[in-house]
Amino acid sequence: MKRNWIVTAAVCLAVLLIASLATGYWDNPQREEKLKVGFIYSEDESTPYTANFVRAQRALEEKYGDEIEIISRSNVVGRECERPMIEMVQDGCQILFINLDSEIPVTLAWQYPEVQFCQVSLPTVSMEGTPENYHTFNGEIYQARYASGVAAGMKLRQLIDGGELQPEEAIVGYVGANSSTEVISGYTAFLLGVRSVAPEATMRVRYTGSWGNFRAEKETTEKLIEEGCVLIAQHVNTAAPAIACEEASAEGKTVFHIGYHQSMMDLAPSCALLSLRTNWAPYILEATEAVLKEKKIEETVQANRHGRDMSAGFESGWVELLDLNKLLAAPGTEERLAQTTESLKKGRIQVFSGNYTGVNPRNAGDTVDLTEPYEEHRNSSCPSFGYVLRDVITVEE
């Protein structure tokens, strides 16, 4: 009886082996379903902001290749983002990266607890009371703003010391989208970097009222140049400020430009000094890795953690300076920038500090004294410094 059982088992195994060889089973082993990753963009790749985000998407494709499938949607308006995100979830996306301004992702995270919703942090969205599958992230871009200000300050110092500019003419302009803490933090850090080298410098700020309006950004830049600004930095999403500066330079005006999101060297070769950007790739790569390995995102991403909200600066490669124009930059700028970024990495520079008083533009009674340094990103990845420095910054409404 035992012998018959052994013979029967052997015959069955042989049949299974022949069948598997015939069907090519061993040549084509079964694979698990690919991880689907979704990207929701507020604009398209024609704008520097989204083009910079797409760089991170491509880095993800390059790293994981056939292990993942990417689905993306561009030009998604914040108030209309619900349907595209639901469609991505229904298509099988297990993680979504969102760069637009909307509170809808929080609502959808409650509805789809199996999907990870990762959104660039917003001042209007509090993490308190949000579901465990909702995450926010942002670069500590004030560090790059400060460092780019150092490069700008060195250029002003060169012009003043060379007699090409009077100290009272050392006026920098800032094209900002709005009066949010993100923009105020940005232009404050930039000016403090400028004044670390050229303490004579003052700033004029103008808001466009939106993030991606090419015409408004160009006209705003032109106004600042007409008002005497010899250096323009931008905190908006298109390349319009760089183009306006290049046109002014072609007319013989002295003006230099600090870009955002991407290098502006090709668009403004006669005036682009350098650019800065947030590098979204580290977070996107590591968050995707966490989902692939079925781990928690905040335990995988290497950054400063504020609950399910994360941020980092130069020390983790989350912010970068791009393409210093060595033909325009003052002598020694490259070396000074290397020293500055290294000091920022190690926490040796307290950016929001000095003999300054800041005033809340929404409440004149709310002030801050920077003789006691202000720590940006202490509790959140979203910038929080929202005070306009007296005497040195003029905001044109």
VOGU-3710 file (C-alpha; in Angstrom, 3 decimals, decimal comma):
1> mkrnwivtaa> 0,000/0,000/0,000  2,790/2,366/0,954  4,637/1,553/-2,253  1,570/2,327/-4,378  1,238/5,741/-2,659  4,865/6,588/-3,403  4,469/5,610/-7,070  1,303/7,695/-7,374  2,979/10,744/-5,836  5,968/10,414/-8,131
11> vclavllias> 3,723/10,219/-11,199  1,846/13,352/-10,086  5,071/15,293/-9,589  6,303/14,248/-13,008  3,071/15,385/-14,642  3,276/18,752/-12,877  6,906/19,187/-13,970  6,093/18,438/-17,604  3,128/20,822/-17,532  5,164/23,650/-16,026
21> latgywdnpq> 7,912/23,218/-18,614  5,368/23,167/-21,427  3,725/26,384/-20,268  7,026/28,164/-19,577  6,157/28,739/-15,921  9,766/28,646/-14,764  10,866/31,004/-17,535  8,172/33,536/-16,567  7,815/33,565/-12,796  4,766/35,334/-11,391
31> reeklkvgfi> 5,375/38,940/-10,304  3,528/41,042/-7,808  1,449/43,907/-9,175  3,384/47,154/-9,692  3,072/49,979/-7,203  1,085/52,792/-8,783  2,190/56,318/-7,885  0,105/59,401/-8,671  1,217/63,016/-9,173  -1,256/65,902/-9,071
41> ysedestpyt> 0,155/69,183/-10,417  -1,341/72,658/-10,112  0,346/73,737/-13,350  2,190/72,020/-16,195  5,830/71,581/-17,098  5,948/74,901/-18,952  6,165/76,657/-15,561  9,394/76,421/-13,540  7,477/75,360/-10,409  5,941/72,231/-11,878
51> anfvraqral> 8,967/71,546/-14,096  11,012/71,379/-10,898  8,514/68,934/-9,402  8,600/66,795/-12,549  12,359/66,451/-12,063  11,587/64,522/-8,886  9,033/62,383/-10,734  11,685/61,457/-13,303  14,177/60,672/-10,561  11,578/58,262/-9,177
61> eekygdeiei> 11,131/56,632/-12,588  14,890/56,292/-12,988  15,372/54,687/-9,581  12,511/52,189/-9,587  11,888/51,550/-13,283  9,532/48,604/-13,808  8,787/48,289/-10,099  6,360/51,208/-10,295  3,813/52,765/-12,621  3,325/56,522/-12,586
71> isrsnvvgre> 0,108/58,372/-13,359  0,152/62,188/-13,494  -2,348/64,985/-14,034  -1,374/68,600/-14,770  -3,167/71,951/-14,570  -5,452/70,751/-11,785  -7,266/73,640/-10,095  -7,329/73,316/-6,299  -11,107/73,468/-5,951  -11,500/70,918/-8,762
81> cerpmiemvq> -8,919/68,381/-7,643  -11,305/65,907/-6,020  -12,337/64,081/-9,205  -8,774/63,601/-10,592  -7,577/62,224/-7,246  -10,536/59,865/-6,918  -9,875/58,604/-10,444  -6,239/57,939/-9,551  -7,273/56,006/-6,452  -9,764/54,012/-8,526
91> dgcqilfinl> -6,958/53,293/-11,020  -5,032/51,682/-8,171  -2,644/54,398/-6,967  -1,404/53,630/-3,467  0,430/56,912/-2,932  -0,312/60,400/-4,266  2,034/63,408/-4,370  0,178/66,720/-4,528  1,688/70,171/-5,137  -1,466/72,275/-5,226
101> dseipvtlaw> -3,242/74,511/-2,737  -6,317/72,663/-1,502  -7,768/71,118/1,641  -9,551/68,408/-0,360  -6,694/65,840/0,010  -7,375/65,701/3,762  -11,033/64,803/3,140  -10,105/62,127/0,615  -7,521/60,657/2,976  -10,367/59,893/5,390
111> qypevqfcqv> -12,340/58,219/2,598  -9,414/56,103/1,323  -7,366/55,009/4,362  -5,377/52,480/2,298  -3,867/55,279/0,141  -1,054/57,584/1,284  -1,740/61,274/0,507  1,456/63,364/0,497  0,971/67,104/-0,015  3,295/70,104/-0,044
121> slptvsmegt> 2,494/71,802/3,264  0,102/74,761/3,383  -0,396/77,435/6,061  -4,162/76,886/5,799  -4,001/73,160/6,614  -3,313/72,055/10,178  -2,110/68,513/10,762  -4,116/68,303/13,957  -7,011/65,890/13,541  -5,913/64,631/10,122
131> penyhtfnge> -5,855/60,872/9,329  -2,726/58,745/9,657  -2,430/58,362/5,871  -2,181/62,122/5,285  1,349/63,578/5,180  2,910/66,961/4,388  6,419/68,004/3,408  8,445/71,054/2,368  11,997/72,243/1,922  13,481/74,740/4,365
141> iyqaryasgv> 13,944/77,153/1,483  14,780/80,111/3,716  18,309/78,677/3,863  18,718/78,979/0,095  17,069/82,418/0,158  19,654/83,590/2,681  22,564/82,076/0,736  21,382/83,605/-2,547  21,137/86,913/-0,677  24,797/86,579/0,246
151> aagmklrqli> 25,672/86,255/-3,459  23,486/89,281/-4,237  25,075/91,248/-1,395  28,533/90,526/-2,742  27,485/91,912/-6,124  26,134/95,073/-4,496  29,336/95,381/-2,446  31,373/95,160/-5,650  29,278/97,859/-7,345  29,397/100,190/-4,331
161> dggelqpeea> 33,113/99,756/-3,702  33,806/100,258/-7,409  31,901/103,527/-7,473  29,263/102,234/-9,875  26,524/102,469/-7,236  25,928/104,885/-4,398  25,066/103,287/-1,025  21,550/104,754/-1,094  21,031/103,169/-4,521  21,562/99,643/-3,163
171> ivgyvganss> 17,887/98,743/-3,450  16,782/95,169/-4,094  13,328/94,280/-5,372  11,277/91,221/-4,519  8,431/89,903/-6,678  6,194/87,887/-4,375  2,936/86,082/-5,000  1,163/87,345/-1,888  1,616/88,357/1,744  1,708/84,787/3,067
181> tevisgytaf> 4,235/83,774/5,709  6,005/81,716/3,031  6,704/84,831/0,950  7,492/87,095/3,924  9,853/84,491/5,365  11,484/84,207/1,955  12,137/87,871/1,341  13,260/88,455/4,931  15,829/85,659/4,715  16,983/86,978/1,346
191> llgvrsvape> 17,481/90,536/2,577  19,271/89,381/5,715  21,672/87,475/3,471  22,196/90,596/1,344  22,795/92,808/4,382  25,322/90,357/5,863  27,623/91,647/3,087  26,073/94,975/2,087  24,411/96,486/5,187  23,464/99,578/3,142
201> atmrvrytgs> 20,897/97,564/1,186  17,150/98,069/1,503  14,260/96,222/-0,141  11,058/97,019/-2,009  8,434/94,254/-2,224  5,537/94,017/-4,656  2,886/91,262/-4,739  1,326/89,901/-7,916  -1,741/88,374/-6,238  -1,164/84,885/-7,672
211> wgnfraeket> 1,523/82,255/-8,086  1,606/81,718/-11,830  0,491/84,839/-13,730  3,193/85,558/-16,317  1,882/88,986/-17,291  1,442/90,190/-13,698  4,903/88,948/-12,733  6,525/90,701/-15,677  4,709/93,995/-15,050  5,525/93,856/-11,337
221> teklieegcv> 9,203/93,323/-12,093  9,206/96,227/-14,529  7,690/98,519/-11,857  10,382/97,568/-9,358  13,104/98,287/-11,903  11,491/101,664/-12,683  11,542/102,414/-8,941  15,306/101,984/-8,868  15,805/98,347/-7,872  19,147/97,128/-9,208
231> liaqhvntaa> 18,637/93,500/-8,246  15,432/91,457/-8,437  14,613/88,211/-6,627  11,440/86,283/-7,357  9,049/84,225/-5,261  6,578/83,357/-8,016  6,286/80,410/-10,374  7,040/81,606/-13,928  10,178/82,914/-15,605  8,643/86,347/-16,275
241> paiaceeasa> 10,849/88,259/-13,779  14,006/86,915/-15,432  12,754/87,940/-18,866  11,835/91,436/-17,634  15,303/91,843/-16,139  16,959/90,695/-19,348  14,956/93,198/-21,389  15,874/95,996/-18,980  19,518/94,996/-19,149  19,361/95,108/-22,958
251> egktvfhigy> 18,151/98,718/-22,614  21,279/99,574/-20,659  19,836/99,479/-17,141  21,861/98,006/-14,271  19,848/95,082/-12,961  20,623/91,541/-11,835  18,292/88,620/-11,170  17,962/85,804/-8,629  15,797/82,972/-10,026  13,545/80,371/-8,459
261> hqsmmdlaps> 12,773/76,702/-9,239  15,213/76,464/-12,174  18,297/78,078/-13,684  17,511/81,272/-15,599  20,898/81,468/-17,343  19,486/80,636/-20,784  16,644/83,146/-20,470  18,626/85,980/-18,918  22,331/85,453/-19,670  23,285/89,108/-19,155
271> callslrtnw> 21,729/89,487/-15,701  20,990/86,069/-14,104  23,259/85,802/-11,078  22,081/82,430/-9,764  18,893/80,542/-8,870  17,614/78,421/-6,008  15,146/75,596/-5,726  13,507/73,091/-3,448  14,631/69,584/-4,357  11,509/67,427/-3,991
281> apyileatea> 13,288/64,193/-4,943  14,563/63,056/-1,509  11,088/63,030/0,022  9,363/61,514/-3,008  11,963/58,745/-3,405  11,990/57,809/0,280  8,210/58,010/0,746  7,755/55,698/-2,233  10,350/53,352/-0,776  8,351/53,249/2,447
291> vlkekkieet> 5,194/52,150/0,630  7,100/49,561/-1,401  8,537/48,080/1,809  5,271/48,484/3,721  6,875/50,811/6,262  5,770/54,121/7,734  6,773/57,124/5,662  8,092/59,155/8,590  10,291/56,262/9,699  11,864/56,021/6,233
301> vqanrhgrdm> 12,309/59,642/5,137  15,487/61,222/6,488  14,454/64,739/7,528  13,251/66,902/10,402  10,040/65,405/11,662  7,038/67,329/12,944  4,636/64,422/13,396  3,500/63,426/9,881  4,957/66,673/8,534  8,601/66,760/7,392
311> sagfesgwve> 11,165/69,348/6,312  14,888/69,683/5,634  17,402/72,073/4,135  20,926/71,985/2,715  21,945/69,255/5,160  19,712/66,675/3,449  19,806/68,058/-0,084  16,227/69,353/0,120  17,224/72,859/-1,040  19,866/73,826/-3,598
321> lldlnkllaa> 21,578/76,745/-5,317  21,754/76,527/-9,106  24,226/77,835/-11,682  26,206/80,706/-10,233  27,039/82,993/-13,163  30,781/83,339/-12,695  30,991/86,012/-15,395  28,700/88,306/-13,378  29,308/87,269/-9,774  31,655/89,310/-7,632
331> pgteerlaqt> 35,114/87,801/-7,041  35,098/85,328/-4,161  31,366/84,613/-4,380  31,764/80,894/-5,040  33,988/80,443/-1,992  31,713/82,577/0,202  28,674/80,525/-0,844  30,476/77,296/0,008  31,235/78,630/3,485  27,665/79,891/3,936
341> teslkkgriq> 25,957/76,667/2,901  28,293/74,630/5,102  27,506/76,880/8,068  23,777/76,569/7,405  24,093/72,786/7,256  25,690/72,755/10,680  23,354/75,311/12,235  26,072/77,927/12,717  24,057/80,750/11,135  20,940/82,097/12,806
351> vfsgnytgvn> 19,223/83,605/9,783  16,367/85,491/11,447  18,462/87,535/13,839  20,048/90,953/14,260  19,168/94,449/15,350  15,764/94,419/13,668  12,132/94,775/14,683  9,482/93,031/12,623  5,828/94,050/12,435  2,914/91,770/11,629
361> prnagdtvdl> 1,291/93,378/8,533  -2,135/92,213/9,738  -1,713/93,470/13,294  0,575/96,436/13,937  0,567/95,652/17,646  2,210/92,290/17,040  5,973/92,727/16,744  9,102/90,614/17,019  12,567/91,662/18,222  15,260/89,753/16,310
371> tepyeehrns> 17,971/90,503/18,849  16,529/87,264/20,167  16,801/84,958/17,119  13,648/83,511/15,589  13,800/79,776/14,767  12,086/79,062/11,454  10,503/75,615/10,913  10,649/74,816/14,583  7,225/73,174/14,621  6,227/72,839/10,980
381> scpsfgyvlr> 7,557/72,380/7,461  5,491/75,415/6,447  7,342/78,744/6,916  6,019/80,714/9,870  7,956/84,014/9,985  5,367/86,644/9,054  6,842/89,979/10,158  7,993/92,873/7,932  11,275/94,416/9,088  10,993/98,091/9,954
391> dvitvee> 13,088/100,708/8,128  14,687/98,293/5,664  11,697/96,721/3,840  8,950/98,634/2,042  5,912/96,686/0,846  4,077/98,258/-2,106  0,446/97,130/-2,056
//
